[in-house]
Amino acid sequence: MTQLFDLSGRTALITGSARGIGFALAEGLADAGAGVVLNGTRADTVAEAVERLRAKGLNAQGRAFDVTDEAAVAEAFAQWDKDGVQVDILINNAGIQFRKPLVDLELRDWQRVIDTNLTSAFIVAKQAARRMIARGTGGKIINMGSLTSEAGRATVGAYTAAKGGIKMLTRAMSAEWGGANIQANAIGPGYILTDMNKPLIENAAFDAWVKSGNPSQRWGKPEELVGTAVYLASPASSYVNGQIIYVDGGWLAVL
Ligand SMILES: NC(=O)c1ccc[n+]([C@@H]2O[C@H](COP(=O)([O-])OP(=O)(O)OC[C@H]3O[C@@H](n4cnc5c(N)ncnc54)[C@H](OP(=O)(O)O)[C@@H]3O)[C@@H](O)[C@H]2O)c1
């Protein structure tokens, strides 16, 4: 049974993993045996995150780059080719939030949110999938969706459009790459305790809404996404393709 979830010998790139959900997923995949490549926008915080994993005896390295910068992403993959680093598992996790009513939202902020949460998944997966296909090894791509992949919320219109796009991009990836034994799936987290939600966590009314509206009556923790990520990264999900799995404490099950 454990072999089904064993990631030994695999290398996983997790974008946006200097902190938050990405860091928890990197640690979880490394615990399951993978070598992990951490990423974020800042070299210093990526290096610190790598050191935290290495201090636990885990196999980690890092590279800072902006996932919206196609040239920087291509350069990173070209360097890994030279260094013999093969990305077998990609988690497109990097993301940002920006809250403003649609009628007040500037185009540049709309674009920034779409680029970071949606276009980046295309940019990074293109590089990873090209190599998986050329190697003939197959691979795993996990995109980060959200409750807003399914439902609208006021003041997060661009984010909602991006995360809805992630659900369909995941299906497009499965359609194009399934024959190359690449499984592309997504995770849709509920409200998780991270920096991204700091303003919501500190808002007493919102905090009470999360605790009363969610069947689990609490916020989720980043490490509670690890089981699903390991499943989607492992041989256990070899015939699961184009799906989005909600890890939301039951939010989407209720009105
Ligand atoms: N928290 C939730 O409740 C929740 C719910 C549903 C979905 N999600 C999704 O889960 C993912 C992670 O969220 P989180 O809550 O862990 O967020 P977070 O704590 O704010 O961390 C975001 C990470 O993404 C990185 N990042 C942002 N823009 C980037 C860019 N252009 N290039 C490279 N890295 C970039 C950040 O890098 P730096 O450290 O360098 O800034 C950071 O490491 C996001 O896709 C988010 O939309 C979160």
The ligand as a Gaussian input file, in Angstrom:
#p B3LYP/6-31G(d) Opt

LIG

0 1
 N       -4.987000      30.415000       1.576000
 C       -6.145000      30.011000       1.092000
 O       -7.173000      30.020000       1.779000
 C       -6.260000      29.553000      -0.318000
 C       -7.500000      29.060000      -0.747000
 C       -7.639000      28.623000      -2.060000
 C       -6.562000      28.658000      -2.905000
 N       -5.363000      29.145000      -2.456000
 C       -4.276000      29.153000      -3.431000
 O       -3.176000      28.444000      -2.909000
 C       -1.962000      29.001000      -3.424000
 C       -1.037000      29.373000      -2.279000
 O       -1.694000      30.315000      -1.452000
 P       -1.162000      30.731000       0.010000
 O       -2.361000      31.013000       0.803000
 O       -0.145000      29.765000       0.496000
 O       -0.484000      32.125000      -0.357000
 P        0.734000      32.906000       0.321000
 O        0.939000      32.465000       1.733000
 O        0.452000      34.336000       0.053000
 O        2.007000      32.428000      -0.526000
 C        2.045000      32.670000      -1.901000
 C        3.330000      32.143000      -2.487000
 O        3.281000      32.394000      -3.898000
 C        4.475000      33.053000      -4.270000
 N        4.290000      33.923000      -5.433000
 C        3.403000      34.930000      -5.595000
 N        3.583000      35.512000      -6.799000
 C        4.619000      34.852000      -7.399000
 C        5.295000      35.004000      -8.628000
 N        4.938000      35.923000      -9.530000
 N        6.326000      34.165000      -8.908000
 C        6.706000      33.215000      -8.000000
 N        6.101000      33.039000      -6.812000
 C        5.079000      33.862000      -6.523000
 C        4.894000      33.834000      -3.043000
 O        6.259000      34.146000      -3.160000
 P        6.986000      35.193000      -2.142000
 O        7.097000      34.435000      -0.850000
 O        8.281000      35.461000      -2.793000
 O        6.066000      36.383000      -2.052000
 C        4.559000      32.835000      -1.936000
 O        5.607000      31.903000      -1.780000
 C       -2.380000      30.185000      -4.298000
 O       -2.489000      29.777000      -5.639000
 C       -3.749000      30.532000      -3.736000
 O       -4.545000      31.198000      -4.685000
 C       -5.192000      29.603000      -1.208000

